């Protein structure tokens, strides 16, 4: 099962991306897109037994991401509900990462992501409708804070036994910023070539690495 699940995630993601690119029937995305995140939840479920609060909050973030995925199946009507769902998901991830290091325990990642967030907002701002400017601003701040806190955890845990797990969270945070910057650029600044491929591949890679920040369940042979 541990081998089949990553293959199933990759297959479901490929179908969703293929449908988004027009290589497969468009309706398949309504099954494949949420299914990919459901399978990521299944991958995360047995992990993190040694850190139950972290595990619980990551699972909450994944479930809220699933709600966002479903909402964004309708890009116009579902954009704002999807934005809110993902904002709440990032708050859950921030809380999860705060179980491993105090919020703002390292200021350098926050400074770096503040620069990135500012650059993204400057690029997008002219194309963001007035009614969405406050929600988009709040979302970008929350997203950047999530990625920065993940990076802060990695800096705090370098050289420890949990450094690999912390690095996985930091990579996931960075990929989430990249994915959402691509999605927002495609929506507010003009169509991107191969947008479904760029946005969805980085999005699910981000979630994969966040799941990877939870320790795998110990097996009988390792005890």
Buried (B, 14 or more C-beta within 10 A) or exposed (E): EEEEEEEBBBBBBBBBBBBBBEEBEEEBBBEBBBBBBBBBBBBBBEBBEEBEEBBBBBBBBBBBBBBBBBBBEEEEEBBBBBBBBBBBBBBBBBBBBBBBBEEEBBEEBBEBBBEBBEEBBEBBEEEBEEEBEEBBBEBBBBBBBBBBBBBBBBBBBEEEEBBEBBBBBBBBBBBBBBBBBBBBBBBBBEEBEEBBBBBBBBBBBBBBBBBBBBBEEEEEEEE
